[in-house]
Amino acid sequence: MKNESVVELIKDLTAKLSAVAEEFNGRVAHAAQETPVGDEPSDAALVEHANAVLAERRMRRQFLPGELFHEPAWDMLLALFASRDDRMPMNIKALVSMSDAPVTTSQRWIEHLYKLKLIDRVIDPTDRRRVEISLSHDGDRQMKAYLRALIRR
């Protein structure tokens, strides 16, 4: 009986997350359509803004309980976008530390972000235990559109 309730909880959470992802994708597509071509911020400005958003998110925990701001998937997407100029994907351990969530929770979110095609996973051919994570093409495009919309606001 306990396993059935856990399965139902997971199904419910997955459905809710999918609905949120669809709304996010719709808003990103709408924001991308409204962006005048000549007024687009540079990629460097977008990365700088992503870093500022991450810093603001971390600062909240200095003043209020951290449990109020638990969005590991969002922290991961921001961290992956902010690290894109390094031209090196993050390994799972680094990404988990950026999410400020337990390892198992972070790994579930990584799996879900992969299913949503927002991230790519590549197994290191020299060390098969190591998995590199980066934003997918769509994930990068959607994060850029979102950050542009924030900057224009």
C-alpha positions in Angstrom: 0.0 0.0 0.0 2.9 2.4 0.8 4.5 1.8 -2.6 1.2 2.6 -4.3 0.9 5.9 -2.6 4.5 6.8 -3.5 3.9 5.8 -7.1 0.7 8.0 -7.1 2.7 10.9 -5.6 5.4 10.6 -8.2 2.7 10.5 -11.0 1.1 13.6 -9.6 4.4 15.5 -9.3 5.3 14.5 -12.8 2.0 15.7 -14.2 2.3 19.0 -12.3 5.9 19.5 -13.5 5.0 18.7 -17.1 2.2 21.4 -16.9 4.7 23.9 -15.5 7.2 23.0 -18.2 4.5 23.5 -20.9 3.6 26.9 -19.5 7.3 27.9 -19.3 7.8 26.8 -23.0 4.7 28.8 -24.0 5.9 31.9 -22.2 9.4 31.5 -23.6 8.1 31.1 -27.2 5.9 34.2 -26.7 8.8 36.2 -25.3 11.0 35.2 -28.2 8.5 36.4 -30.7 8.3 39.8 -29.1 12.1 40.4 -29.1 13.1 43.1 -31.6 16.2 41.8 -33.4 18.3 45.0 -33.0 17.7 45.2 -29.3 18.8 41.8 -28.3 21.4 41.6 -25.4 24.6 39.8 -26.2 25.2 36.3 -25.0 27.7 37.7 -22.5 25.0 40.0 -21.1 22.7 37.0 -20.7 25.3 35.0 -18.9 26.0 37.9 -16.6 22.3 38.2 -15.9 22.0 34.5 -15.2 24.8 34.8 -12.7 23.0 37.7 -11.1 19.8 35.7 -10.8 21.8 32.8 -9.2 23.4 35.2 -6.7 20.1 36.8 -5.8 18.6 33.3 -5.3 21.5 32.3 -2.9 21.3 35.6 -1.1 17.7 35.0 -0.1 18.9 32.1 2.1 20.9 34.5 4.2 17.8 36.2 5.4 15.0 33.6 5.2 14.8 29.8 5.6 16.3 28.0 2.6 13.3 25.6 2.5 11.2 28.4 1.1 13.2 28.6 -2.1 13.6 25.0 -3.1 13.7 24.8 -6.9 16.6 22.5 -7.8 15.7 22.2 -11.5 15.6 25.9 -11.9 18.9 26.3 -10.1 20.4 23.7 -12.4 19.2 25.4 -15.5 20.6 28.7 -14.4 23.9 27.2 -13.4 24.2 25.3 -16.7 23.5 28.5 -18.7 25.9 30.6 -16.5 28.7 28.1 -17.1 28.1 27.9 -20.9 31.0 30.3 -21.6 33.4 27.8 -20.0 32.5 25.6 -23.0 32.7 22.6 -20.7 29.7 20.6 -19.5 29.2 20.1 -15.8 29.5 16.8 -14.3 26.6 15.5 -12.2 28.4 16.1 -8.9 29.0 19.8 -9.7 25.4 20.2 -10.9 24.0 18.6 -7.8 26.0 21.0 -5.6 24.5 23.9 -7.6 21.0 22.7 -6.9 21.3 22.9 -3.2 19.2 19.7 -2.9 19.8 16.2 -1.8 21.6 14.0 -4.3 18.6 11.7 -5.0 16.3 14.7 -5.5 18.8 16.3 -7.8 19.2 13.2 -9.8 15.5 12.8 -10.3 15.3 16.4 -11.6 18.3 15.8 -13.9 16.4 12.8 -15.3 13.2 14.9 -15.8 15.1 17.8 -17.4 16.6 15.3 -19.8 13.1 13.9 -20.6 11.9 17.4 -21.3 14.9 17.8 -23.7 16.3 20.8 -21.8 19.6 19.2 -21.1 22.0 16.7 -22.7 23.9 13.9 -21.0 27.1 12.4 -22.2 28.9 9.5 -20.6 32.7 10.1 -20.4 34.3 7.4 -22.6 37.4 7.2 -20.4 35.4 7.0 -17.1 32.0 5.6 -17.7 31.0 6.5 -14.1 31.3 10.2 -15.0 28.3 11.8 -16.8 28.7 15.3 -18.3 25.6 17.6 -18.4 25.0 20.6 -20.6 22.0 22.6 -21.8 20.5 21.1 -25.0 20.0 23.3 -28.0 16.4 23.8 -27.0 17.3 24.4 -23.4 19.8 27.0 -24.4 17.4 28.7 -26.7 14.6 28.8 -24.1 16.9 30.1 -21.4 18.1 32.9 -23.7 14.6 33.9 -24.5 13.6 33.9 -20.8 16.7 35.9 -19.8 16.1 38.4 -22.7 12.6 38.9 -21.4 13.9 39.5 -17.9 16.4 42.1 -19.2 13.7 43.9 -21.3 11.4 44.0 -18.3 
